[in-house]
Amino acid sequence: MISNFRDFAKSPWAIAIIGLIAISFVVVGTQADVFGALGPRHVIKAGDRTLSQQEFRADFDQVRENYQEQTGAPVTLEDLVGQNIHIRYLEGKTQELAFQNWARRVGIRPGKELILKQIRQIPAFFNQITGQFDEEAYRTVLQGENMTPADLEQDLRDQYAQNHFGASLYAAARVPRIYGAVIANGALERRDGRWFAVTQEMAGTAPAPTDAQLTTFMNENEAQLRRPETRVASIVLFDNPPGQAPEISEEAIVERFEFRKDSLSVPERRTFAVYPAANAEAAGRIAAALRAGQNPGVEPTPYSETPQSAVPDPAVGAAVFGLSQPGVSDAVQTRVGYAVVQVTAIQPGEPATLEGVREAIVQELQGEAATGQEFERVERYEAARNSGRTLEQAVEDVGARIITLPAFTEQGFRADGSQINAPPQIFETAWRLPEGGVSDVIDAGQGQYFVLRLDSIRPAAMPALDDVREILVREWTARENSRLLSAKAEELAARVRAGEDIADVARSVGATLITRENTLQDQETQEAIGQGVLQGLFGQAKGQVFVQPASQTAVAVGVVDDIRASDVATVAPIAERVRPRITQDLVSGLGDSAIGWTQVNSGARYDVGAARQALGLPEEAPAAPAGAAAGAQ
């Protein structure tokens, strides 16, 4: 919600408004809650607004689900905490609750009529037949979202308070014209300059590195090169091997077809529209108008190719499918009033045939049989293990199979960075077992089971030099060549700064001198001469020398010869056009300051320990290993 306010607040306001806010803080003041520690422990407390541990856990579970949907990779709560996602959430939520608490205390409270009006604009809360607000639908929809009417109304109330507060600030803001003039003058200023490109050939290239140099380079980049801990595991699968589907008898196929014939058939479908009416007389008038080809003046609810079982109101469904051909029904008494239906198209049903659905039925029966066989193998495996059989002996006894996975990280990635396509329980189990340990039978869902044996643990370690020699040589050579190129460019620039003409300096290294006059700082110029050279031309005073990247393999050395001021008559209208954008940028910073004021005024704070406890973690984060701490320093 606070992001909504921030977006809305990116609009003009005056510094005087911030002063008024500060004054209001002094007037309202703050109060200390001396008994706060005696009540339930809150993750966030901002005046009267709080966030419980249960609410925080529910919110953070949603954060985790959203992350997994976006990345397509499993992630644990510990992973998110390790990236400090919980801290970022707590900081944002604390600001949100602090603003809401402050806004209510200073009297920014939208009226009840505004809230009701907003609720009655949400389509999900209306009856699709009558078009009227439905209290039952209102509560049902909210229940599906784990909300109560009070929760929704409070959310809407908070949104209104934020938007109305932002609107008042927006109405007051307007930056001075000089701000726009400065920007416009810089955009229309023209410059003359000369430059040349220093290439790698001019600077020379680095010789092949020695092993000692590569080892030093490895140590400098230890954090990037260190390979994470990986584990090798074998999994026992109880399913049928690929290509060994269970045999299904013809009697079983026919029996299942007869049982499922009705559900496998395609039912008759009809395209129609439902016209709601207040009473029988109104329904009669609607039916008469439709039969006469006239517009009845009522907005209908359309249905396209819909079977009778999908029509919400049984009376409406009976009327629709009671017509022998397309046409208009008489008045129909529905559960919540009256209606008239107009059928425009009929698609006949298609009865299922055994040959038409044989393959689907066979696959269904094979799936059921395979699930039964897998469960039977699981039971026999557990009995064998309980009797003292080894893992390999039990697997052979029941006809299961063992597959060894390649070494993988805790997140399920191979050494080459690719993701192993396997249930997340495999990786979670592998990191719970000691080396050589064997798990119990684990349910992977959808009728599939597995047992995991942790074969080996490979600790995190630096790779051998020969394993990464090729990449090290490439990166070391690129770094050293870049140093040589930069040093040569600075050497040539120093000669220009010392008074030597840039044309003579360029000629001494066989470079081509480029001259450009009346250069504008725009997109077309950037594409023509490059962003680095453009920044050099407009980043220095007249007569100064610049050194900037000219490309990925060259550096430009240049000098600013002249600066031509922009025309006043041209600058004025442009300055006025860019003024609103400058105001938005200014307001964005002021908005953050205002939110910070509300946080201080509300005494808002969050409890990291309570948050970690809500996630099932120790209140205190474990101390970093001594080596890691030293490396961080």
C-alpha positions as CSV (number, residue, x, y, z in Angstrom):
1,M,0.0,0.0,0.0
2,I,2.8,2.4,0.8
3,S,4.1,2.0,-2.7
4,N,0.8,3.2,-4.0
5,F,1.2,6.4,-2.0
6,R,4.8,6.8,-3.2
7,D,3.7,6.5,-6.8
8,F,0.9,8.9,-6.2
9,A,3.1,11.3,-4.4
10,K,5.5,11.6,-7.4
11,S,4.0,14.9,-8.2
12,P,4.5,18.6,-7.1
13,W,4.4,19.7,-3.5
14,A,6.1,22.6,-1.7
15,I,8.7,22.5,1.0
16,A,6.2,24.5,3.1
17,I,3.9,21.5,3.2
18,I,6.7,19.4,4.8
19,G,7.0,22.2,7.4
20,L,3.3,21.9,8.1
21,I,3.7,18.2,8.5
22,A,6.5,18.7,11.0
23,I,4.3,21.2,13.0
24,S,1.5,18.7,13.1
25,F,3.8,16.1,14.5
26,V,4.7,18.5,17.3
27,V,1.0,19.2,18.0
28,V,-0.1,15.6,18.0
29,G,2.9,14.3,19.9
30,T,3.7,10.8,20.8
31,Q,2.8,8.5,23.7
32,A,4.8,5.7,25.3
33,D,3.1,2.3,25.8
34,V,4.5,1.3,29.2
35,F,2.5,-1.9,29.2
36,G,3.3,-3.0,25.7
37,A,5.7,-5.7,26.8
38,L,2.9,-7.4,28.8
39,G,0.7,-8.1,25.8
40,P,1.2,-10.4,22.8
41,R,4.6,-10.2,21.0
42,H,4.3,-8.2,17.8
43,V,6.6,-8.4,14.8
44,I,5.8,-4.7,14.0
45,K,4.3,-2.0,16.3
46,A,3.5,1.5,15.1
47,G,1.3,3.3,17.5
48,D,-2.1,1.6,17.4
49,R,-1.1,-0.4,14.3
50,T,0.5,-3.8,14.7
51,L,1.5,-6.9,12.8
52,S,1.3,-10.2,14.6
53,Q,3.6,-13.2,14.2
54,Q,0.8,-15.1,12.5
55,E,0.1,-12.3,10.0
56,F,3.8,-11.9,9.3
57,R,4.2,-15.6,8.6
58,A,1.2,-15.6,6.2
59,D,2.6,-12.6,4.4
60,F,6.1,-14.1,4.1
61,D,4.8,-17.4,2.9
62,Q,3.1,-15.5,0.1
63,V,6.5,-13.7,-0.6
64,R,8.1,-17.2,-1.0
65,E,5.3,-18.5,-3.3
66,N,5.7,-15.4,-5.5
67,Y,9.4,-15.8,-5.7
68,Q,9.1,-19.5,-6.7
69,E,6.6,-18.6,-9.4
70,Q,8.8,-15.9,-10.9
71,T,12.1,-17.9,-10.8
72,G,10.7,-21.4,-11.4
73,A,13.1,-22.8,-8.7
74,P,12.4,-24.0,-5.2
75,V,13.3,-21.7,-2.4
76,T,13.2,-22.1,1.4
77,L,12.4,-19.5,4.0
78,E,16.0,-19.8,5.2
79,D,17.1,-18.8,1.6
80,L,15.0,-15.7,1.7
81,V,16.2,-14.8,5.2
82,G,19.8,-15.4,4.1
83,Q,19.2,-12.7,1.4
84,N,17.7,-10.3,4.1
85,I,14.4,-10.4,2.3
86,H,12.7,-10.4,5.7
87,I,14.4,-7.2,6.7
88,R,13.4,-5.4,3.5
89,Y,9.8,-6.6,4.1
90,L,9.9,-5.4,7.7
91,E,11.2,-2.0,6.8
92,G,8.6,-1.4,4.1
93,K,5.7,-2.7,6.3
94,T,6.8,-0.6,9.2
95,Q,6.7,2.5,7.1
96,E,3.2,1.6,5.9
97,L,1.8,1.0,9.3
98,A,3.5,4.1,10.7
99,F,1.9,6.3,8.0
100,Q,-1.5,4.7,8.6
101,N,-1.3,5.2,12.4
102,W,-0.2,8.9,12.0
103,A,-2.9,9.6,9.4
104,R,-5.6,8.4,11.6
105,R,-4.4,10.4,14.6
106,V,-4.2,13.7,12.7
107,G,-7.8,13.1,11.3
108,I,-7.2,11.8,7.8
109,R,-10.2,9.5,7.9
110,P,-12.3,8.8,4.8
111,G,-16.1,8.7,5.3
112,K,-18.0,5.5,5.5
113,E,-19.9,6.4,2.3
114,L,-16.7,6.4,0.3
115,I,-15.8,2.9,1.5
116,L,-19.3,1.5,0.7
117,K,-19.2,3.1,-2.8
118,Q,-15.8,1.5,-3.5
119,I,-17.0,-1.9,-2.3
120,R,-20.1,-1.7,-4.5
121,Q,-17.9,-1.1,-7.6
122,I,-16.3,-4.6,-7.3
123,P,-18.0,-6.9,-9.9
124,A,-17.3,-10.1,-7.9
125,F,-19.8,-8.9,-5.2
126,F,-22.8,-8.7,-7.6
127,N,-25.3,-11.4,-8.6
128,Q,-24.8,-12.3,-12.2
129,I,-28.5,-12.8,-12.8
130,T,-30.1,-9.8,-11.1
131,G,-27.1,-7.5,-11.4
132,Q,-27.7,-6.4,-7.8
133,F,-25.1,-6.3,-4.9
134,D,-25.2,-9.7,-3.2
135,E,-24.2,-9.7,0.5
136,E,-23.8,-13.5,0.4
137,A,-21.4,-13.2,-2.6
138,Y,-19.5,-10.5,-0.8
139,R,-18.8,-12.6,2.2
140,T,-18.1,-15.8,0.2
141,V,-15.5,-14.1,-2.0
142,L,-13.8,-12.5,1.0
143,Q,-13.7,-15.9,2.8
144,G,-12.0,-17.4,-0.3
145,E,-9.3,-14.7,0.1
146,N,-9.0,-15.4,3.9
147,M,-10.4,-11.9,4.6
148,T,-13.3,-10.6,6.6
149,P,-15.5,-7.6,5.6
150,A,-13.7,-5.6,8.3
151,D,-10.3,-6.5,6.7
152,L,-11.4,-5.2,3.3
153,E,-13.0,-2.1,4.7
154,Q,-9.8,-1.3,6.6
155,D,-7.7,-1.8,3.6
156,L,-9.8,0.5,1.5
157,R,-9.9,3.1,4.3
158,D,-6.0,3.0,4.4
159,Q,-5.8,3.4,0.6
160,Y,-8.2,6.4,0.7
161,A,-6.2,8.1,3.5
162,Q,-2.9,7.7,1.6
163,N,-4.3,8.9,-1.7
164,H,-6.1,11.9,-0.2
165,F,-3.0,12.9,1.7
166,G,-0.9,12.5,-1.5
167,A,-3.4,14.6,-3.4
168,S,-3.1,17.5,-1.0
169,L,0.6,17.4,-1.3
170,Y,0.4,17.2,-5.1
171,A,-1.8,20.2,-5.3
172,A,0.7,22.4,-3.5
173,A,4.0,21.6,-5.3
174,R,5.7,23.7,-8.0
175,V,9.4,24.0,-8.4
176,P,11.0,27.4,-9.4
177,R,11.4,28.1,-13.2
178,I,15.2,28.3,-12.8
179,Y,15.2,24.5,-12.2
180,G,13.8,23.9,-15.7
181,A,16.0,26.6,-17.2
182,V,19.2,24.9,-15.9
183,I,18.2,21.6,-17.4
184,A,17.1,23.1,-20.7
185,N,20.2,25.2,-21.0
186,G,22.4,22.1,-20.6
187,A,20.4,20.2,-23.2
188,L,20.7,23.0,-25.8
189,E,24.3,23.9,-25.1
190,R,26.7,23.2,-28.1
191,R,30.3,22.2,-27.9
192,D,33.4,21.9,-30.2
193,G,36.0,19.3,-29.5
194,R,38.8,17.1,-30.9
195,W,39.7,13.6,-29.9
196,F,41.5,10.4,-31.0
197,A,41.2,6.7,-30.1
198,V,44.0,4.9,-28.3
199,T,43.9,1.2,-29.3
200,Q,45.3,-1.9,-27.7
201,E,47.9,-2.1,-30.5
202,M,49.3,1.3,-29.4
203,A,49.4,0.2,-25.8
204,G,50.8,-3.3,-26.3
205,T,49.5,-6.5,-24.9
206,A,50.3,-8.5,-21.7
207,P,52.5,-11.6,-22.0
208,A,51.2,-15.0,-21.0
209,P,50.7,-15.2,-17.3
210,T,52.8,-17.5,-15.1
211,D,51.3,-20.0,-12.6
212,A,52.3,-17.7,-9.8
213,Q,50.4,-14.9,-11.3
214,L,47.3,-17.1,-11.9
215,T,47.4,-18.4,-8.4
216,T,47.5,-14.8,-7.0
217,F,44.6,-13.9,-9.4
218,M,42.7,-17.0,-8.1
219,N,43.1,-15.8,-4.5
220,E,41.9,-12.3,-5.4
221,N,38.7,-13.8,-6.8
222,E,38.2,-16.5,-4.2
223,A,34.6,-15.6,-3.5
224,Q,33.6,-16.1,-7.2
225,L,35.7,-19.2,-7.8
226,R,35.0,-21.2,-4.6
227,R,32.7,-24.1,-5.4
228,P,29.8,-24.6,-3.0
229,E,29.3,-27.8,-1.0
230,T,27.7,-30.5,-3.1
231,R,26.3,-33.9,-2.3
232,V,25.9,-37.1,-4.3
233,A,22.9,-39.2,-3.5
234,S,21.1,-42.3,-4.8
235,I,17.4,-42.6,-4.9
236,V,15.3,-45.7,-4.8
237,L,12.2,-45.5,-7.2
238,F,9.3,-47.9,-6.8
239,D,7.6,-47.1,-10.1
240,N,7.6,-49.3,-13.2
241,P,10.6,-48.8,-15.4
242,P,9.9,-46.7,-18.6
243,G,8.2,-48.8,-21.3
244,Q,6.8,-51.4,-18.8
245,A,3.2,-50.4,-18.6
246,P,0.8,-52.8,-16.8
247,E,-1.3,-55.0,-19.1
248,I,-5.0,-54.1,-19.0
249,S,-7.7,-56.7,-20.0
250,E,-10.5,-56.0,-22.5
251,E,-13.1,-56.7,-19.8
252,A,-11.6,-54.0,-17.6
253,I,-11.6,-51.5,-20.5
254,V,-15.3,-52.2,-21.3
255,E,-16.3,-52.1,-17.7
256,R,-14.7,-48.7,-17.2
257,F,-16.2,-47.3,-20.4
258,E,-19.7,-48.3,-19.3
259,F,-19.1,-46.7,-15.9
260,R,-17.7,-43.5,-17.4
261,K,-19.8,-43.3,-20.6
262,D,-22.0,-40.4,-19.5
263,S,-19.1,-38.3,-18.3
264,L,-17.0,-39.0,-21.4
265,S,-19.8,-37.9,-23.7
266,V,-19.9,-34.3,-24.9
267,P,-23.2,-32.8,-23.6
268,E,-25.5,-30.6,-25.6
269,R,-24.4,-27.0,-25.4
270,R,-26.3,-23.8,-26.1
271,T,-25.5,-20.2,-26.6
272,F,-28.0,-17.9,-24.9
273,A,-28.5,-14.7,-23.0
274,V,-30.3,-14.1,-19.6
275,Y,-32.4,-10.9,-19.2
276,P,-33.1,-10.2,-15.5
277,A,-36.5,-8.7,-14.5
278,A,-38.0,-7.4,-11.3
279,N,-41.3,-9.2,-11.6
280,A,-43.4,-11.4,-13.9
281,E,-45.0,-8.4,-15.7
282,A,-41.6,-7.0,-16.5
283,A,-40.4,-10.3,-17.7
284,G,-43.4,-10.6,-20.0
285,R,-42.6,-7.2,-21.6
286,I,-39.0,-8.3,-22.2
287,A,-40.1,-11.5,-23.8
288,A,-42.5,-9.7,-26.1
289,A,-39.8,-7.1,-27.1
290,L,-37.3,-9.9,-27.9
291,R,-39.8,-11.9,-30.0
292,A,-40.6,-8.7,-31.9
293,G,-36.9,-8.1,-32.6
294,Q,-36.8,-5.1,-30.4
295,N,-34.2,-4.0,-27.8
296,P,-35.9,-4.7,-24.4
297,G,-33.7,-2.0,-22.7
298,V,-32.2,-4.5,-20.2
299,E,-28.5,-5.5,-20.1
300,P,-28.3,-9.4,-20.5
301,T,-25.8,-11.8,-19.1
302,P,-24.4,-13.8,-22.1
303,Y,-23.4,-17.5,-22.1
304,S,-21.5,-19.1,-25.0
305,E,-21.7,-22.9,-25.8
306,T,-22.7,-23.8,-22.2
307,P,-24.0,-27.2,-21.0
308,Q,-27.0,-27.3,-18.7
309,S,-24.9,-28.5,-15.8
310,A,-22.9,-25.2,-16.0
311,V,-25.9,-22.9,-15.7
312,P,-25.9,-21.4,-12.2
313,D,-29.7,-21.3,-11.7
314,P,-31.6,-24.6,-12.2
315,A,-34.8,-22.8,-13.3
316,V,-32.8,-20.9,-16.0
317,G,-31.1,-24.0,-17.1
318,A,-34.4,-25.8,-17.5
319,A,-35.8,-22.9,-19.5
320,V,-32.8,-22.8,-21.8
321,F,-32.7,-26.5,-22.6
322,G,-36.5,-26.8,-22.6
323,L,-36.7,-24.9,-25.9
324,S,-36.7,-27.2,-28.9
325,Q,-35.1,-24.7,-31.1
326,P,-33.5,-21.2,-30.8
327,G,-36.0,-18.7,-29.5
328,V,-37.3,-16.8,-26.5
329,S,-38.7,-18.3,-23.3
330,D,-41.6,-17.1,-21.3
331,A,-41.0,-15.5,-17.9
332,V,-38.9,-17.7,-15.6
333,Q,-39.0,-17.5,-11.9
334,T,-35.4,-17.8,-10.6
335,R,-34.0,-18.0,-7.1
336,V,-33.7,-14.2,-6.9
337,G,-36.5,-12.9,-9.1
338,Y,-37.6,-13.3,-12.7
339,A,-35.7,-13.7,-16.0
340,V,-36.2,-14.3,-19.7
341,V,-33.8,-16.4,-21.8
342,Q,-33.1,-16.0,-25.5
343,V,-31.4,-19.1,-27.1
344,T,-29.4,-18.2,-30.3
345,A,-27.5,-21.4,-31.1
346,I,-27.7,-25.1,-30.2
347,Q,-24.7,-27.5,-30.5
348,P,-26.0,-31.2,-30.3
349,G,-24.3,-33.5,-27.8
350,E,-21.9,-36.2,-28.9
351,P,-22.2,-39.6,-27.2
352,A,-18.9,-41.3,-26.4
353,T,-17.9,-44.5,-28.2
354,L,-15.5,-47.1,-26.9
355,E,-13.1,-46.7,-29.8
356,G,-13.1,-43.0,-29.5
357,V,-12.0,-43.0,-25.8
358,R,-10.2,-46.4,-25.7
359,E,-6.7,-44.9,-25.5
360,A,-7.7,-42.5,-22.7
361,I,-9.3,-45.3,-20.7
362,V,-6.3,-47.6,-21.1
363,Q,-4.0,-44.8,-19.9
364,E,-6.2,-44.2,-16.9
365,L,-6.4,-47.9,-16.0
366,Q,-2.6,-48.3,-16.5
367,G,-2.0,-45.3,-14.2
368,E,-4.2,-46.7,-11.5
369,A,-2.5,-50.1,-11.8
370,A,1.0,-48.6,-11.8
371,T,0.1,-46.6,-8.6
372,G,-1.1,-49.8,-7.0
373,Q,2.0,-51.7,-7.9
374,E,4.2,-48.9,-6.6
375,F,2.4,-48.8,-3.3
376,E,2.7,-52.6,-3.0
377,R,6.5,-52.4,-3.6
378,V,6.7,-49.7,-0.9
379,E,5.0,-52.0,1.6
380,R,7.2,-54.9,0.7
381,Y,10.4,-52.8,0.8
382,E,9.5,-51.5,4.3
383,A,8.9,-55.1,5.5
384,A,12.2,-56.2,4.0
385,R,14.1,-53.4,5.7
386,N,12.4,-54.0,9.0
387,S,13.5,-57.7,8.8
388,G,17.2,-56.6,8.5
389,R,17.7,-56.6,4.8
390,T,20.2,-54.1,3.4
391,L,19.1,-51.3,1.0
392,E,20.4,-53.2,-2.0
393,Q,18.8,-56.5,-0.9
394,A,15.4,-54.9,-0.2
395,V,15.5,-53.1,-3.6
396,E,16.3,-56.4,-5.4
397,D,13.6,-58.2,-3.4
398,V,10.8,-55.9,-4.4
399,G,11.8,-55.1,-8.0
400,A,12.6,-51.4,-7.4
401,R,15.5,-49.5,-9.0
402,I,18.3,-47.3,-7.8
403,I,19.3,-44.1,-9.7
404,T,22.4,-42.1,-8.7
405,L,22.1,-38.3,-9.1
406,P,25.1,-36.2,-10.2
407,A,26.6,-33.9,-7.5
408,F,24.2,-31.1,-6.6
409,T,24.0,-28.1,-4.4
410,E,21.5,-27.5,-1.6
411,Q,19.3,-25.6,-4.2
412,G,19.4,-28.6,-6.6
413,F,21.9,-27.2,-9.2
414,R,24.6,-29.3,-10.9
415,A,28.2,-28.2,-11.1
416,D,27.6,-26.7,-14.5
417,G,24.8,-24.5,-13.1
418,S,21.9,-26.4,-14.6
419,Q,18.9,-27.3,-12.4
420,I,18.1,-30.9,-11.7
421,N,14.5,-31.6,-12.5
422,A,13.5,-33.4,-9.3
423,P,11.0,-32.9,-6.4
424,P,12.4,-30.4,-3.8
425,Q,12.0,-33.1,-1.1
426,I,15.1,-34.8,-2.6
427,F,17.4,-31.8,-2.0
428,E,15.9,-31.1,1.5
429,T,16.4,-34.7,2.5
430,A,20.0,-34.9,1.2
431,W,20.9,-31.9,3.4
432,R,19.3,-33.5,6.5
433,L,21.2,-36.8,6.3
434,P,24.7,-37.7,7.4
435,E,27.1,-39.2,4.8
436,G,26.0,-42.8,4.2
437,G,22.6,-42.2,5.8
438,V,19.3,-43.7,4.4
439,S,16.0,-41.9,4.7
440,D,12.6,-43.5,5.3
441,V,10.1,-43.8,2.5
442,I,9.1,-40.3,1.4
443,D,5.9,-39.3,-0.3
444,A,6.7,-37.1,-3.3
445,G,3.0,-36.6,-4.1
446,Q,0.8,-37.8,-6.9
447,G,1.2,-41.4,-5.8
448,Q,5.0,-41.5,-6.1
449,Y,7.5,-42.5,-3.4
450,F,11.2,-42.6,-3.0
451,V,14.0,-43.4,-0.6
452,L,17.2,-41.4,-0.5
453,R,20.7,-42.6,0.4
454,L,23.4,-39.9,0.8
455,D,26.5,-41.4,-0.8
456,S,29.0,-38.6,-0.3
457,I,29.5,-35.0,0.8
458,R,31.9,-32.8,-1.1
459,P,32.8,-29.8,1.0
460,A,33.0,-26.3,-0.4
461,A,36.5,-25.8,-1.9
462,M,38.6,-23.8,-4.3
463,P,39.1,-25.6,-7.7
464,A,42.5,-26.8,-8.8
465,L,44.4,-24.4,-11.0
466,D,44.3,-26.7,-14.0
467,D,40.5,-27.0,-13.7
468,V,40.0,-23.3,-14.3
469,R,43.2,-22.4,-16.1
470,E,41.5,-21.4,-19.4
471,I,39.1,-18.9,-17.8
472,L,41.7,-17.5,-15.5
473,V,44.1,-16.9,-18.4
474,R,41.4,-15.2,-20.3
475,E,40.3,-12.9,-17.4
476,W,43.8,-12.1,-16.3
477,T,44.9,-11.2,-19.8
478,A,41.8,-9.0,-20.2
479,R,42.5,-7.2,-17.0
480,E,46.2,-6.6,-17.7
481,N,45.5,-5.4,-21.3
482,S,42.9,-3.0,-19.9
483,R,45.5,-1.6,-17.5
484,L,48.0,-1.2,-20.3
485,L,45.4,0.6,-22.4
486,S,44.4,2.9,-19.6
487,A,48.0,3.7,-18.8
488,K,48.8,4.6,-22.4
489,A,45.7,6.8,-22.7
490,E,46.7,8.7,-19.5
491,E,50.3,9.1,-20.8
492,L,49.0,10.7,-24.0
493,A,46.5,12.8,-22.2
494,A,49.3,14.1,-19.9
495,R,51.2,15.4,-22.9
496,V,48.1,17.3,-24.1
497,R,47.6,18.8,-20.6
498,A,51.3,19.8,-20.6
499,G,50.6,22.0,-23.7
500,E,51.4,19.8,-26.6
501,D,48.9,20.1,-29.5
502,I,46.4,17.2,-29.5
503,A,47.0,16.8,-33.3
504,D,50.7,16.2,-32.8
505,V,50.0,13.8,-30.0
506,A,47.6,11.8,-32.1
507,R,50.0,11.8,-35.1
508,S,52.8,10.4,-32.8
509,V,51.0,7.2,-32.3
510,G,49.4,6.9,-35.7
511,A,45.9,7.8,-34.5
512,T,43.3,9.7,-36.6
513,L,42.2,13.0,-35.0
514,I,38.4,13.6,-35.1
515,T,37.0,17.1,-35.0
516,R,33.4,18.0,-34.3
517,E,31.7,21.3,-33.9
518,N,28.3,22.4,-32.6
519,T,27.8,19.1,-30.9
520,L,24.5,18.7,-29.1
521,Q,24.0,16.4,-26.1
522,D,21.2,14.2,-27.6
523,Q,20.5,10.6,-28.6
524,E,21.5,11.1,-32.2
525,T,25.0,12.4,-31.2
526,Q,25.5,9.6,-28.7
527,E,24.8,7.0,-31.4
528,A,27.2,8.8,-33.7
529,I,30.2,9.3,-31.4
530,G,29.5,7.0,-28.5
531,Q,28.4,7.7,-24.9
532,G,31.9,7.9,-23.5
533,V,33.1,10.6,-25.9
534,L,29.8,12.6,-25.4
535,Q,30.3,12.5,-21.6
536,G,33.8,13.7,-22.0
537,L,32.8,16.6,-24.2
538,F,30.1,17.8,-21.9
539,G,31.8,16.9,-18.6
540,Q,34.8,19.2,-18.8
541,A,35.3,23.0,-19.0
542,K,36.7,24.8,-22.1
543,G,40.3,23.8,-22.8
544,Q,40.3,20.8,-20.5
545,V,41.3,17.3,-21.5
546,F,39.2,14.2,-21.1
547,V,39.9,10.4,-21.1
548,Q,36.8,8.3,-21.8
549,P,36.0,4.8,-23.2
550,A,35.5,5.0,-26.9
551,S,34.6,1.3,-27.3
552,Q,35.2,-2.0,-25.6
553,T,38.7,-2.1,-27.0
554,A,39.7,1.6,-27.2
555,V,39.9,4.7,-25.1
556,A,39.4,8.3,-26.3
557,V,41.7,11.2,-25.5
558,G,40.2,14.5,-26.3
559,V,40.0,18.2,-25.5
560,V,37.0,20.7,-25.3
561,D,37.8,23.5,-27.7
562,D,34.7,25.7,-27.2
563,I,31.4,26.0,-25.4
564,R,28.4,27.7,-27.1
565,A,25.6,28.9,-24.8
566,S,22.0,28.1,-25.8
567,D,19.6,30.6,-27.1
568,V,17.4,32.2,-24.4
569,A,14.3,32.3,-26.6
570,T,14.6,28.6,-27.2
571,V,15.4,27.6,-23.7
572,A,12.3,29.3,-22.1
573,P,9.5,27.0,-23.5
574,I,11.6,23.9,-23.0
575,A,12.3,24.8,-19.4
576,E,8.6,25.1,-18.7
577,R,7.9,21.7,-20.3
578,V,10.5,19.9,-18.2
579,R,9.4,21.6,-15.0
580,P,6.7,19.0,-14.1
581,R,9.2,16.1,-14.5
582,I,11.7,17.9,-12.2
583,T,9.0,18.4,-9.7
584,Q,8.2,14.7,-9.7
585,D,11.8,13.8,-9.0
586,L,11.9,16.3,-6.2
587,V,8.7,15.1,-4.7
588,S,9.9,11.5,-4.7
589,G,12.7,12.4,-2.3
590,L,10.4,14.6,-0.2
591,G,7.9,11.8,0.0
592,D,10.5,9.5,1.5
593,S,11.3,12.2,4.1
594,A,7.6,12.6,5.0
595,I,7.2,8.9,5.5
596,G,10.3,8.9,7.7
597,W,8.7,11.6,9.8
598,T,5.6,9.5,10.4
599,Q,7.7,6.5,11.4
600,V,9.5,8.6,14.0
601,N,6.3,10.2,15.2
602,S,4.5,6.9,15.6
603,G,7.5,5.3,17.4
604,A,7.3,2.6,14.8
605,R,9.7,-0.4,15.2
606,Y,10.0,-4.0,14.2
607,D,11.3,-7.0,16.1
608,V,13.6,-9.2,13.9
609,G,13.8,-11.9,16.6
610,A,10.0,-12.2,16.6
611,A,10.0,-12.3,12.8
612,R,12.6,-15.1,12.8
613,Q,10.6,-17.0,15.5
614,A,7.5,-16.7,13.4
615,L,9.4,-18.4,10.5
616,G,10.5,-21.3,12.7
617,L,14.1,-20.0,13.0
618,P,16.2,-19.2,16.1
619,E,15.6,-15.6,17.3
620,E,19.3,-14.8,16.9
621,A,21.0,-15.4,13.5
622,P,23.9,-17.9,13.9
623,A,27.3,-16.3,14.1
624,A,29.3,-16.3,10.9
625,P,32.3,-18.7,10.8
626,A,35.6,-17.1,11.8
627,G,37.0,-17.5,8.3
628,A,34.0,-15.8,6.7
629,A,34.2,-12.9,9.2
630,A,37.8,-12.4,8.4
631,G,37.1,-12.5,4.7
632,A,34.4,-9.9,5.1
633,Q,36.8,-7.5,6.7
